[in-house]
Amino acid sequence: MSKQNMILRPVAEPQVIENAFTEDQHRRLLNVVREAGPYAPILAQHFSSPEEVVASLAGQLPEGVKPSWDMFLTPVFRGYLAKGHTVLHPEIEDCFFNQKFLDLVRGYWGAEYARPENMLFNLQGPCRGGDAAHIDAARFRGISMHTTPVWLMNIMVKSGLFNRWKAKKAQVISWYYKGKIGGGFTYWPDGPQAAPKQIKAPMWGRAVVVENEMMYHTAEATGPSALRHPKGLAFHSKLQADPQSDGWQITTDADVIQQIPAEEMRFLIHWGADIFMDYEELKVSLDHSDDLTHEQVFDIFLADLRARGERFEVPTDPIKDATFVDLLTRVYDPGKPLFYPPEPVEPSLAA
């Protein structure tokens, strides 16, 4: 079994819970989301080149194939409810500073301390699933999403070179989806070379307590296959509440390219917390006595690449150098999971 298969495993088996939020909390969360749009695709929010997307997903493209945005663009949109330990909407403070969730993640890790860190959501109507397995953006002391691109933090995790600085995190990820086709959660708790597991829809208030930075996972395909890639979808498309109904609509350049009924919308709420096993671990985080810098990160990568016998030119701007991103991906990415579950069967095709 490969080294990366042992690296990419969560601290514990994900724990499934029901009724993550109360009906009142869900109503208030949904109201905030409907009122605060429109929202951009995840791709547009976190990546500046297709090469960075490849570095963040599982596996590499065949040799000679140049990545393009069209390869990865899906109608999955994102917004934030809390950032940097701060809730952005006072009416959902109890959802973020959530005693139930804090107890769950402390128990998941067996830790003394937990601190709410962020809360975001994904919205998607009909959408393909396929081979989009990925890990979520990790965080390291001194290195976070506020200063560092997602692709780099993911490669840092996959390399195993930065475990000393890796911040412990946990999430409670909740779903609200009433669709009849797909929409489940696929995950590889025993590493990408082992068989995956699935939580199947419908999932109304179902949630999982998990460490998603260390576990490949992906959404199962959702909704009718003919509607999973709306014509006209673009990097700059937006999603917002449909003003004429309880559904949603995707627009490109002010043109409505898809209307999505409420029952076909998969609403994911991602609550994340910082974890500290004991007071000493908390103290090191707070006093910044052992933080990483970007210069240190690339010095460590360069030294390891040279030790492996890799030949390369040292980039002047390694964060934005597509050739260097490709090199790090080739060396440290463990490849796609060996096993994927079958696609969900559509009722019309099952007869």
Buried (B, 14 or more C-beta within 10 A) or exposed (E): EEEBBEBBBBBBBBBEBEEBBEEEBBEBBBBBBBEBBBBBBBBBBBBEBBBBBBBBBBBBBEEEEEBEBEEBBBBBBBBBBBBEEEBBBEEBEBBBBBEEBBEBBBBBBEBEBBBBBBBBBBBBBBBBBBEBBBBBBBBBBBBBBEEBBBBBBBBBBBBBBBEEBBBBBBBBBBBBBBBBBBBBBBBBBBBBBBEBBEBBBBBBBBBBBBBBBBBBBBBBBBBBBEBBBBEBBBEEBBBBBBEEEEBBBBBBEEEEBBBBBBEBBBBBBBBBBBBBBEEEBBEBBEEEEEBBEBEBBBEBBBEBBEEEEEEEEEBEEBBBBBEBBBBBBEBBBBEBBEEBBEBBEBEEEEE
